[in-house]
Amino acid sequence: MLNVRRREFITLLGGAAAAWPLAARAQQPAMPVIGLLGSGTSRGYRQFVAAFRQGLAETSYIEGQNVAIEYRWAEDQYERLPTLAAELITRQAAVIAAIALPAALAAKAATSTIPIVFMMGSDAVKFGLVASLGRPGGNVTGAALLFNLLATKQLEFLHEVTPAAGSIALLVNPDNPNAESDASEAQATARALGLKLLVVKVRSETELERGFATLVQQGAGAVLINPDPFFTSRPDKVAALTARYKIPAIHYLREFTTAGGLASYVTNFADGYRQAGLYAGRILKGEKPADLPVVQATKVELVLNLKTAKALGLTVPLPLLGRADEVIE
């Protein structure tokens, strides 16, 4: 009888020991989830997302080790963003990282409680995302790259390198909330320079090809690429089209110029995404978005591709060449 009880006790003890690890695991805090909501494509933003993860790592958060990242990409179809944002809320994301203005607006509309960290080039105050850059005041903050405010300088550059051109095209995605205001501001700048601005609307690969054919047929002497996730995902494609149609172009990404485009007037994209990653990590550690000022880009660089200029038969004025931060030869 004693032996039976001893065996029963040992069996119970063994079962309890086996259960202890399960209980311990159950008591461990769940790995926090960051929901990354992208307006464009994963392929087009790969290097920038890597910079975001670098910022997270600087706050001791490593994807797959102590933080999970749920990725949702709209693939340039902005109407999908509200549904994707809702999915991230259902997934109980602790922070939503929103790439570009369309995603930031969708995230803001979806939740007023989950912290949102944006990475975009637009004016966050103008679009109602924050009360002010210094004091965001709600559940939203982030990194403002401000490349939507560079059109004036970009048009002035095109005018300097193509002084004989009376018409310049603006390539714009009409689905972007910035599209109308950006086109209006570009029109005002063009008029001040004595130029005609041809606005060409592009939202798909087919329209991109057709858009270049249209602007050349209508006599545009140069083209300005307006900031949008669709164009951000395709700097190589845009550069190839400018080469095919032999038209000078300026972009807001350095990658466009290294791919063979004429020029780019840019802020540091990668650093902006790294800063957003830092903010996401700080929020996971307990800080509030309302107390984190919007990080603003402080430096803009002009990158020129002289090889492309020569292929286009352009002579870059020496003063402009002297202002370039980087020259590709």
Disulfide bonds with the S-S distance in Angstrom:
none
